[in-house]
Amino acid sequence: MGSKFLNCTALTVAIIGAINWGLIGIFRFDLVAFIFGEMSWLSRIIYTLVGLCGLYLITFYMRLSDGSDD
């Protein structure tokens, strides 16, 4: 269960980050900065978590090439 929970959490956070980047690219609107403040400690934590989740999701490529599922 732990691995599936981590996978789902990382994927959810990465999707939220992707939506935020889409908003920045299309409308020049940073939702994280709007909610938590421009580079406040909380927004920096959120940006860091999104980045770490993205790095973790790189391991999905290795699992796809192995053909293994959790």
Residue, then its C-alpha position, 0 to 999 in steps of 0.5 A: m500500500g505504501s508504494k501505491f500511496l506514494n505513487c498516487t501522491a507524487l502523481t497528484v502533486a506533479i499534476i497540480g504543478a503542471i496545471n500551475w505551469g500551464l497557468i503561468g505559460i498561458f495567462r502569466f498567473d502563478l496560482v501558488a504565488f497568488i495563494f501563498g505569497e511570492m516566494s514565501w517559505l510556504s510557496r518555496i516548500i510547495y515548489t520544492l515538493v513539486g520538483l521532488c515529485g517530478l524527480y520521483l516520477i522519473t522512476f516510472y520510466m524504469r518500471l515501464s521498461d522493466g514491465s513490472d507493476d506495483 
